[in-house]
């Protein structure tokens, strides 16, 4: 069965690979993309998204521009991580398409009606658009089939602060709204994404594949590898966002536990932390009304990376949708 997929993105480097994987996944039908301020501003994210979809042969997918800032705080980009252009400073050609006239929040609400109960949303940026949709129409929660969130951390600490992951930390208030909502959701956080790393050998393989999707990946990944090498001493970068798409396509790639989860919005040192309560019966007794989330705690790294490599290199030029996949 193919599931209708809406992606919410802040298209930088790993978002681009996630979009390519989404188009190449026969389990999913990408029917829309919304952009949000995160890695880059939402206008640039839309340009990058259109470029990626054009390379993937998915020009028909509408791209809607969303929130330009978090709910409460000012927004600042992270160009040093993804490049000033969000694509590793590779000066990608201007896409031929243009963003939709419809905003990302209204696109989400419309698609939730058109695909009620079946719509899968993969959110791989800050959760501002989703929070605004829930504020505007709380009944949307009942129409979302499944929500996969790339964000948060349980045991591995943060990448924006000691315990704050970047997507959640950019807009903690929005994240709190989304994690409190009655939506079936899976959190794909740093505990699993940091185990899914690729390196220069993958870049060389993508570059030599002759596949336009893989060649785009090869062009933009070196900057990301440079950043990881400079910050961690290891020249290998995590596939945060592609893992979230892979989980939407193949949930068995991760092992999850349904756990109480709240987002900290007031802590001096823990603002944006995903507070996951693993105490079992005591958690239920102390906070019986806590919302729960399926939290990814383990990942089949080899299976995921094999899937990513295969799907980004398995289509001859122009053959993208409906490919045979492993």
N, C-alpha and C positions, 0 to 999 in steps of 0.2 A: 504494500500500500504506500502511495506517495502522499506526503503530508504537505499542505500549503505552509510556506515559511515566510515570515516577515523578519528582517534583520534590522537591528538598531545599532548604529556604528558611529565611530569617530575616526574614520579611515586613515590609519597610519599603516605601518608595514605589516604587522601581523593581522590586522583587519583585512588587508588586501588579500593575503593568503586565505583567510577565512572565507571571504567572498568567492574566491576561485574554487575553493573546496565545496562551498554550497552549490554553486552552479554545476559542479561535476558530481554531485551526489544524487543518484537516481531515487533515493528514499525521500528526497525533498524537492519541492517545486518552489523556487524563489519567486514570490509574487510581489514583493515590495521591499524597499530599503528606506529607513529613516536615518537622518544624521543628527548628531548632537555635539555640543562643545565638549571636547575632551583632549585627545592628542593634538587636534587642530580645531579651528573654528568650524562650524557646521557648513558654511559655504564651501570652504576648501575641502572638507570631508566629502561633500557632494560631488565636487569636481573629481576628486580621486576615485570615488566610488564609480562614477560614470566611466572613467578611464578603465578601471579594472573590468567592469561589466562588458565594455566594448571589446577588450582583448579576449574575454571569455565567450564572446558571441552571444551575449545576453542583453543586447541593447533595448529589448522590449520591456525590461524590468523598470518600473517607475522608481525614481529616487526623490524623496521629499526632504526638505530642509526642516530641521527641528530647533530645539531650544539653543539659544546663543549664550546662555550662562546658567549656572546652577540656581537653585531656588533662592538661596540666601546670600551666597558669597560671590565675589567677583571671580571671573575665570582667567586663567593664565595658561598659555599653551606650553607644550614640552618639546619644542622643536629640536632640542639637543638630542632627544631620544630617537625621533622618527625623521629628522631632517626638517628644515624650514618649510619644505613642500609636503611634508608628511610621507613622502615616498623615497626617503633616503637621499634627498638632494640629487635626484636623477633627471630632473627636467623632462618629465614625461610629456608627450604630446597632448595638446588640448583635446578633450573628447568632442565628438561631433554632436552628441546629445546635450540636453539641458535638463535641469531639475524640474520636477513636476510643480505646477502652480499650487497644488494641495500641500498643506503643511504636514509634518510628520505625525503630529498628534491626531489630526483628523484622518489621516491615512490609516493609522492604527485602529481608530474607532470604526471606520468604514469596513475595513477588512475583517474586523472581529464580528461584524454583522453578516458579511458575505460568507464567512467560513466559521460560523458559530460552532463552538465545541471541538473544532478540528484544527484551528490556527495554532501553529507553533511559532513562538517568538524566541529568537536568539539575540540577547542583548550583550554586546561586547564593548560598550562604552559606559559612561555614567548613565544613571537611570532616570534622568530628568524628564525625558519624553514620556516614559511609562508612568511616572508619578503624576505628570500633568494630565494624562489621559484618565487615570484613576480619579483625580480630583474633578475633572469635567464630567465624567460619567462612571460612577462606581460600579455600575452593572457590567462594565466591560470585563471585570474579573471572572464572571461566570461564563463568558464566551471564549476565553483563552483556553485552548486545549492543554498546552504545556508551555512553560517559560523556562528557558535555559539561560542562566546568568553567568557570564565570565566575570568573576569578582570575588573578593573576600579571601579570608584565610582562617584556618582553624588552629593549626599547630606550627606553621612555618613562618609566622611573623609577617610583616608587611613589606611593600616596596615603595610606599610613600611615607611611611612612618614606622615606628617599632612594631605596631600591630595593625597598620592600616594599608590595605591594598588600594591601588590607584583609582580604579573605576568607582569604588565605593567612596573613597576619600575625597574625590572631586565634588561630590554632592551627597553628603551623608543624609540630609533630610529627605531627598528623593529616594535614596536606598531604603530608608526606614519605612516610607510609605509603601514601597513595592514589597518589601519583605513582610510587612504586616498584612498585606492584602490576601484575601482568600483565593489564591491562585496556586495550582499545582506547579511547583517550581523545583529546579535542580540548580544548585550552586556549584559551579566548576571554578574552584579557587586555586590559589598558589600552591596548596598542598599537592595538587596533581599537575598543574600546568608547568611548574618548575622542573618536573621530571621528564618533560617532553622537549628535548633540545635537538636542534640540528646544527650543522657546522659547515665548514668550507667544502667538504666532500659532497654534501647535498647541493650546495650552490653550483658546484662544477657539474653534477649530474643533471640538475635542472637546465643549466645553460646548454648542455650538449644534447638535450632531448629532442630539440626541434619542435617542441610544443609551445605555442605562444603563451599559454598560461604559465608554464614552467619558466620560460625565458623572462617573463616579467618578474616572477619571484626571484630569479637569479640576479636581476638587475638591482632590485631594491634591498635585498638581504645583506650585502656587505656592510652597509652603514649600521644596521642593527647588530651585526656581529662585532663591529668596532666598538659600539657602546657597551655591549656585554663584556668584551675583553677589557675595556678600560675600567669598568666598575667592579668586575668580579675576578679578573685575572684568567678567566676561562673563555676561550673563543668558541662559544656555542650559545645559541639564543633559544629561549623558550617559545614554544608555539601556543601561547595563551589562548588567543581567539580561535585559531583553527580547531583546537581541542573542543571548544564549546559547540562548534558546528558538528564535529564528528560525534559528539554525545547526542545531539539532536537526531542524527542519522542512525547511530548505533549506540543506544544507551548502555549496552553491556560492556562497552569499553572502560567504564568506571564502576567501582564499587561504592555504593552510597549507603548512608544511614539517615533515616528521618529523625531530625533533631530539632529541639527548640532553638530558635535563632532570633536575636534582636540586633539592631544596628545602633551603636553608641553615637549619640549626637552631641553630648555635652562634655565629655571627658577632656581634660586638659592635655593628656598625653595619648588618649585612646579614641579621639574623635574619628569616626569612620570605621571603627573596628567592628567586625562581625562577631558578636558574642555568642558562641555556640555552646550550649549546655549539654555536656555528655554524661551527666550524673545519673541518668536513668530515673528510677522511681522518685528519688529526692527532687529532681528537677520538676517532675510533674506535680509534686506536692507543694514546692515553693512557689512555682509560677504556673498554675494550671491553665491559664489563658494564653500562654506564650504561643505565638505562631510557629509552625514547624516548616522545615525545608529539607528536601533530600540533598544532603551534603556529600559531594564526592570526596572520598578519603583515600581511594586507591585507583590506580590506572594501569591498564595493560599498555605500557609504553611502546613495546615493539609492535603490537598490532596497530596502534594508532599511527605510528610513524610510517609503517608499511602502507597503510591506507592513504595517508597524505601523499607520500611519494608516488604511489601508483596512480592516484586520481589526478594529480597535477601533471603527469607525464603520459597518460594513457590515451589521449585523444589526438588524432592527427589534426593539423591546422584546420580550423573551421568546424570540426566535429566535437561538439561540447555536450549538448543535451542528449540524454538517453543513451549514454555510452554504457557498455558493459563494464561492471566494476567487480573487484574481487569480493 
